[in-house]
Structures are given as C-alpha cells and as structure tokens.
Amino acid sequence: MAALLMAALLGVAACDGDKPQHTAQPAASSAAPASAAPSPTPSPTPSASPSPKPPASPRPSASTSRPPSTKSPAGGFTVRPPGTGQGPAGSLSRTQGTDIALTFDDGPDPVNTPAILKILRDNGVKATFCMVGFRVRDHPELVRQIYNEGHTLCNHSWQHLTDLAKRDPSYIDWDLKHTNDMIHAAAGPDAPIKYFRAPGGNFTPDLVAKAKSLGMDSIYWDVDPKDWDHKPDSSDAAHISRVIAQVKSHIRQGSIILSHDNGQPDTIVAYRTLIPWLKQYFTLECLPT
Ligand SMILES: [Zn+2]
C-alpha cells in the first residue's frame, strides 16, 4: 500500500523542483509498432522560421515590479513583468508565474539530448522536451531518461509537418495519438503528456482544441533565439554568441524559451553558458504536469 502511495506521489511530483525521479519502468519493448503510416520525413529541421515572432514589448516601467533580489547585469538585460502569455490561437507563450521554462524541441537526438541532459543535471535544472514521434520510436531509451530525470514531456507531432493544421482531421487525430502512444511505450503508460507544441508553432484554434481533447495544453514560446538558423557565413563561435545574446536580451520573468536539442550541438554549448547565467536571475522550471 505504502509502495503504491509512494509511486503515485512520485508520478505526480514529476516536475516538482529537484525531487523528481520517476520510477516508471516501461514494459516497453523497444520494438516499435510496425505501424508507421506516413513514413517519417527524414529531416524535419526545426522550422520555427515561418511562425510569427511574439512581440518583444519592452516595458520600461518594469522597475516598480522588480523583485528585490533580481540583479541587472551589464549588457542591456532588464527585468520585465510577465505579459499576458498568449501565443497564437490561444496557445501559451509564458509560464503561469515568474519562473522561466526551457523547452527543447525536435528530439530525442542520440548525441545532443544526452549532452543537454547532463548540463541540466549538473545544474539541478528541469526542462521540457517537445519530442517528435518517430524519433521517440527510434530512441525510446532517451525518452525514458528524460522522464526518469524529472523533465516534462511534450508532444511535438509524429513527423514535424509544419502544415499539420491543414491536414485531414483523421490524420491529425492519428498523428497526435500515435505520438503519445509512442511516448507512453517508451516512458511508461502513466507518464503524463500535458503539452503539445505544433511544428513551427503553427497553431490554429482547431489544432489547439484537438490537443486539449487529448489532455494537452498547447505551448508556444516567448523567447526564440533561432538556434537552428546557423548562417553559412557565421562561425560556430559567432553563432553560439548570437544565441546567448538573443536569450539574454529577450528573457523576462515568465518566459518560455524555445531551443532545439535535435541536431544542434552549438545549442548545447550555448546552454553550458546560459544555464548558470539564467539561474542567477531566474527560477527555472519544467512546465508543471
Ligand atoms: Zn520543431
């Protein structure tokens, strides 16, 4: 009985500060369902590009609501109060309070996901992972690790179709459910999947409603350093510096930050610097489950 209660508690504590560690062990044969109706597109590169950029809205009057403990480092960083938190089509672009949330998209990636997990672990920080279904199928052990280390799981669709909202409703239904099934097969049937992020952030009211009907809130973002946009004429170091500078200059209380673990080694390097910096000024949370 006590064990049962314990398991239940652990299950809910998913995103609670630093005492996570789920016990759920999947019966999951990694043998993925043969299914795979539409074959995965091999390169769903992060496609946040076409999506609208949330207003940067500097709020110069923020000084009055600045928490006393918050420092303002040199370099143009200012503390601003949380905004309305509205993304496209009723999605959420901010956390519910002053905490900030890191979100990593398009994985799991066999190289970069373990690397970002290590940085998060070393810094005692939890994040949210928006995962693509067919990669979940291919790397269930990483999904298990993400979950077991106390991070939040987010459905990022089966194969990252940026026009997902325009597809047939029966396809959308299959896509979202199949992705959730694959996450559950990897992390365990009780692993909560409370969030959905449309590929490219291309939400519509119908898509948001569909996700809601499956128990998922739709999340957008508030800070987008465009870490996927590696200019051909930019060195790795310059790209990393740009990502760091973008986050530092746009971050505010309540921000949800968009980044990518899939195929983005420079992002991992950037977060090695960013996470300790962010911790100085903000409380970092995974989105609550
Ligand atoms: Zn994506």
Residues whose N, C-alpha, C, O or C-beta is under 5 A from the ligand:
A	BS01	ZN	P46 S47 D105 D106 P199 G200
